[in-house]
Each structure stands twice: as C-alpha cells, then as structure tokens.
Amino acid sequence: MNKRQINNILIWFSAIILIILIMTPGLWVVLTAFRPQVDVMAKPAVWIPRNLNLIQFETMLFGGSEGSMGRSPIPVLSYLRNSLIISFTSTFIAVLVGTIGGYGFARHNFKHKNKYFLLIMLTRTIPGISLSLPIFIIFSKIGLIDTHIGIILVFVALNIPFTIWLTDGFFRQIPRAMSEVAMTDGCTKLQAFWHIELPLSRSGIASAGIFAFLISWNEYALVSNLARSTDSKTLTVGLMDFTAQFTINWPGMCALAVFIIIPALILTFMVQKHLVTGLTFGGVKG
Amino acid sequence: MAKVSLQGVSKFYGKVQAVKKIDLEIIDKEFLVLVGPSGCGKSSSLRMIAGLEEIDEGIIKIGDKEMNNLEPRERNVSMVFQNYALYPHMTVEENLGFSLKIAGLGKKEIEERVHEAAGILDITEFLQRKPSQLSGGQRQRVAMGRAIVRRPDVFLFDEPLSNLDAKLRNQMRTEIKRLHQKVSTTIVYVTHDQVEAMTLADRIVIMKDGIIEQTGTPLDLFERPATKFVATFIGSPSMNMIKATVVNQNNQLSMKTNDGIIVPVPKDKQNSVNEYQKISFGFRAEDIVPLQFGQKPSNAWEMQSSVNIAEPLGTETLIFTNFGEIEIVSRMFTPEQVKSNDVLDFALNLDRTYLFDENSGLAI
C-alpha cells in the first residue's frame, strides 16, 4: 500500500465517522417516531427496533386510539397552515427586498456604502434569542403578539441581511456591460434588470430563498415567545405540545419532527442544483 | 444615419477630469476612431455618446437633437462591448431579436430582421446556440449582429477586438470594415491599438489626458503629426525620438544631442527654430537606412554604428542600433542577413525628420 492509498483510506474513514456523527441524531428522531413509547424509554436502550408502527402519526392527526397514550389530537393542521403562511410570506418579502438591496449595493455607488453594508451584516451578529424580550415588549404594545404579521416581520428582518449579502455577490458577477447593452438595446433600467440581470442571478436568488425559508421554517426560540395560540403557533413550537407536566411523549414529538422535516427536505431537493452553484458562485464577494 | 457632435464636453470622476472640454464633429456615415493610451478619456467620451455616463459639461448632439438628458434607449445608438456582453441565458436568435422584442415589433418582422442581420454576419447556422457554445470570433459577430439588427443611427464600438487573439483580430478588423461598407452607418470606434485605428478609420482622433491631440485621416497623422505624442503613437515601430538643443555651427543651426552628436537642422526648418531652443527630433525607422543595403537619400546625414539586434520579418528587417546612447530602430526592405555587432553606415533622411518643441510638444 502506498502513501496515497493510505491517505485515501484515512480520508474515507474520517468522512464516514463525520457522516455518522451528523446523521445519527436525525436518524434517531425518525426511528423514534415509529416506535412505541416502551421501546423508546427502555433501559438499557433498545438499539435495534423490534416493532415499528404509525400510531403516533394517527394520534397526532386524528386523536388517540387504542395502544396510544390516549391523548387528544394536537392541532397539527393549524400549525402547518401557520408555518406555511409565515415561512412563505416572510421568505417572499425578504427575498424581494433583499434582492433589491443586493442589487443596489452591487450596482450603485453612494456615500458610506461599505459602512452601510457592514452595518446591515452586523445586525446578524446579535443572537436571535436576545432579541426576543425587546421584540416581545414592542409587539405587546402594538398588538402584534400572536399574529402572523408580527412573526413574519421578525423573519423578514432576520433574513434580509443574508439575502442582501448573497445577491450582492451574484449581481457583482454579472458584467455591468450586460445591463448597459440592454439599455442601449432599448430597455429602461427596470427592464434591463427584469429581462437580463434577474434571470442571470436566478441561482443566487434561489439560494437566498431556500435559506430564508429554512430559517423561518425551523426557527423555534423567537416564535415560542411571540406565538400564544393556534392563531400563530408554528410546527416547531407545536413540538412543545408533547410535553406535559411530568412526562414527555418522545415518539409523538419525533413524529411531528418528521412531519416538519419532510417539506423542508422536498424544497431543498427541488432547488438543490441552484443551491450548489449558488454557494460556489455567489458566495465569493468580488 | 446621423452626424454626431460634441461641443465642449467634459467628464469628471470625483475631482479627476477625464474628458476636458472636447469639441468633435463626426460626419454622417463616417468611420471615426478614437485612439489613445488607457485613461485618455476615449471610452468616457464614447459612453457619454451612448448615454451610459452623465455629460458633466457641454452638449452632445446626434443628428440635430440634443442628447444630454436622454436615456440610452432614446438615442438610437448601438454599442458593441469589449467583453461582448451577450445575454448568456438567451440563444443567439433571442440575443439578436431582444431589442426588437423590447421595441414591441411583431414576431414575423423580428424573425426577418434577425435573419437579415445573421446573413450579413454569416452567423445563421448558430442562431439556435447559446453564447457559451460559440468561439470568441463568433461571439463578437453576434455582438455586432445585435447592434445592426436595430438599424441604429450610430454604432459605438468599445475596444471590440481586444479580447481576441492576434489572428482573429486581424480577421475581425477586416469584417468590421466590410460591415461599415455594407450598412454605411456612422461608426465611433474606440481602441488603444494604433494599427486598428490606422486600418479602420476614415478619420482618427488621438486623445491624451482628456484632450484631443490631433484629428485627421490616418495618413495625415502619419505624415504630419501635430505633436510629439502623436508622432510616437502613430506608426509601428514607434518613431525614433531624440532630445537635442539647437546650436549655431558655422552660421548654420544644428541640433546637438545630449551625447554631443551634431545633426544639421533641415533647411526648411532653419528659420523655425532659435538657437538654444530645446527640441526633440524624430524620424521613422524607414528613414534611417544602412547604406550598404539601401539607397542614400539626397539630403542625408551619415553615422556609423554597430547592430545591437536584428529582427528579420521577411519583407523587412528591423535593426536596433545606437544613436549616441539612445537605442533607435532602422527598417530596411532588402532581405540581407544582418548580425549583431555588425558595424554599418546609416544614412538619415533629413527631409523626413520631424522637429518638436520640447516644452510644448508641438511640431515645428
């Protein structure tokens, strides 16, 4: 065996270890969702599942039946509706505003441009959870607690800086001559943007969109403070419905977690191609 | 079809004045080349005509209409860029037809005009391809096709050939000239390459540091450079240029170089220079020839010097030799073998020397 082969084996070995480390918790969540509570709580742990069932999903959607823990259904459809409304709306607005912002930073020169850019990026250095109290106080004064609009606003604010950063990089990659040609070709500035620059930065915008969506979809800490009822509680916050005073229904919680993962997974696969080119292409700012 | 006129046009970038109050009249159907070293303001001038840069001072007219406050799309000009700037997400056909689509023309007319332009430029077979599937020369042709399909009043070319390799550049140069003959539209063409300027232009405008040094036909500029800069810029190899002081020797004004070499001032210039005046005198490579291999001019000044390097190019040979301490180049059109360190007698044709005032740079 020569040195290169040893190297290869080492690389593969570390890669496999790494993948196991990353995948195991996720796999455990999925497994737990299909196992009876007894198995989940067993000590010593039952590593290889003995029987799998769909009881948790049935209970979650239709209420308790025999063999389940006799719980009432949790309003998973309301949560799903809230999650969808909040994630899609906030993503749409964040991408729209962020793209315009990114275009502005990439294409226009104005005073203190770099300082503004830095300032916008700095807003993301504040840990989200530390914002929860001030946001809660402000929202309670203006009546935005437990509303879609309130939560959407928070996500829009969180996602715009990242979108600006990513799309700015993309617009910079498009030669300025491209829009200049379009303008001598008879376009207004807006038409040049719409027909030429926007399609060319599609993958960047798609990447920004998927990131914004995943952040909104998966966020827990802020929403758990701002959402009080089924009017605005999202799926992630709904996970807490499985905790009672003294018990936690782990299989039920995991079932909902699986339910949360699926749409995100589908969406990620759908834009995966863009995501890869997006990260390798737009990520480097010129 | 239109003339273009620039009246006292200036461009500032911050505090730097890139274009300094230039006046220029471009005649209808003329092929005008703006040439100069980088940073001379030629591109800025072109972009102001296109409407891509604000005009900070002065007036630009196309036809009789003032353009200052019009958007690029309202000026009916077409621009061809150095990096082609083809729309990568569109096929060649869509690239060509884009401006017509924006203008709201019908499908059928767009198709007709696209095919007409494609025919002129010989790109019909690529119409369904994307720009990424084309070679550099083909892309350049598409870029030109996109410009002509609109039937603009003026074509603007911004260094369109500098991304191509030497062979292709020569080929496309000829095509651009042919295109101008076919469509006979006013062309303003920017380049830093004086060969391109000489071969393409009806008239050349030489710019330096934001001002126009000289305007004229290629031969005008070659034969009668108005400034020292123009003299050295036009022509290849560059004109030999030697600094000297005018001295009086035996009641005849002569030029004494810094190395002490004395060359008589040509007879027709005797009254145009003064004693002690600081000047430069220039002569082209073909006007200093080795006597052994050439004909001695009627009004010659001779010197002996050894060859530093000889570059045989087939029809001609460039000989690098020393004039005092300064290296000059001589061009001979006989296929004789010349080697380094050969000592040759050179004859300088005094009737074809150019004198420039050292302070103003103007021709004497």
Interface residues (C-beta under 8 A of the other chain):
Chain A: P175 A177 M178 E180 V181 A182 M183 T184 D185 G186 C187 T188 Q191 H195 I196 P199 L200
Chain B: A50 G51 L52 E71 P72 R73 R75 V77 S78 M79 F81 Q82 N83 A85 Y87 P88 H89 F98 S99 I102 A103 R146 R150 L156
